Amino acid sequence: MSDEHAMDDFLNSRDPHVRDAFARIVQVAQSTVPEAIQGMTYAMPALLHRNKGLVAFNEGKSFLSIYPCSGWVVEQVAERLPNHSLSKGTIRFTVDNPIPDDVLQSIIELRCNEIEHGRPQ
């Protein structure tokens, strides 16, 4: 998978329902941070901002995952995701239980600001 087309290659290799779920996240991310580019981070397809991971993607056997490349970002939105499985840097969801768009936008905005300005004190 080339870094330049990592996300396209990843999406094109998924089941249509899974592809649509991830494509929705990509759409929200790119509308929030239009300069985000496709790449790889932690050996996963990702969108990058200023050459740093904005959000990475993966598919498990029973869930889909996004990785905001920051445990801090996950902490900031955790209470808004009571029906999702979370770990330090991971948000798990399913096609039937997606991450709400407003929370996705917050995730992307928080990570973008963290990349540009560091974590708030």
N, C-alpha and C positions, 0 to 999 in steps of 0.2 A: 504494500500500500504506500504510494508516494505521499509525502507530507502535503504537497500542493492540492491533491485531490482526495485526501484521507476521508473527509466527511462524505463526499459524493460516493466514493467506493464503499464505505461502510453502509450508507443508506441504501444503495442499490443492491446490496447483498442481503438485505433483511426481508422478512415476510412483509406483505403490504400493510398490515395493521401496525406492526412494529415500526416500519419505515415512516408511516404517517405520524405516529406518536413522537418519534425523534425529530421528524421534519418540522413539526409544530414548535418544538423547543428551539431548533435552529432559527426558525422564522422570528420568534420572539427575541432571541439573542441578537440576530442581525438587524432587527428594527431598532433595538435598544442601543447597540454598538455597531453602526454600519461599517466601520473600518475593521471589524473582526475578520480574520482570515482563517482558512482551513489549515490544519496542521496536526501534529501528534504531541501528546504529552503523556508521560507515564505509560508509553506503548499503547495508548488508546487514541482513537480519532478525537479531535478537539477543535474548538474555535479558540483562536489566540488573539490576544490584544497586547500590543507592544512586545511581541515575542514571548509572552507569558500566558499560561493556561487560563482561559476565561471560563470554559466549561468543557469537560470531557464526557464521553459516552461509552456505555458498555451494555451488553445484554447477557443476563444470566439465564439459567434454566427456567426459573419461575418469576423473574422480575426483570425490569429494566432499571438502569441506574444512570444518574448524572453525578459528576464530580466537579463541584465548583472550584476545585484546586485550592480550597481553603476551608479548614475546619471552622474557622471563625465565621465565615459566611453561613455555613450550615447552622451554627448556633444562633445566628441572628434571625433565621426564619423558622426554627424548629417548632415553636408554639403555633405557627400558622399551618403546620403539616401534621395534625394529630393522627391522621389515618395512614401515615406513610412510615416506612421503616427507615430510620436514620442511623448513621454512625458518624464518627468524627469528621469525615470528609465526603460522605456519600449520602445521596438521597435516592431511595428505591421507590419504584412505582410500577404500576401495571397499565396496560392499554385501557382497562376498565376503570382504573383509579389514577388518572393523570395528575400531574402537578398543576394546580390552577395557574392561569396566565398571569394574574397579578403577582403571585408568589414567584413565578419564573422571572418576571421583569425585575422584581426586587433582588433576586439572586444575582442576576446579571449586573444590575446597577451597583450592588454592593461590591461584587468582585471587581468590576471595572474601576470603581473608586479606590479599592484597596490596591490595585495595580498602579494606579496613577498617583495616589497620595499616601499610601500606607493605611494601616488600621487607625481608626479614630481613637484618641486617648480617653 
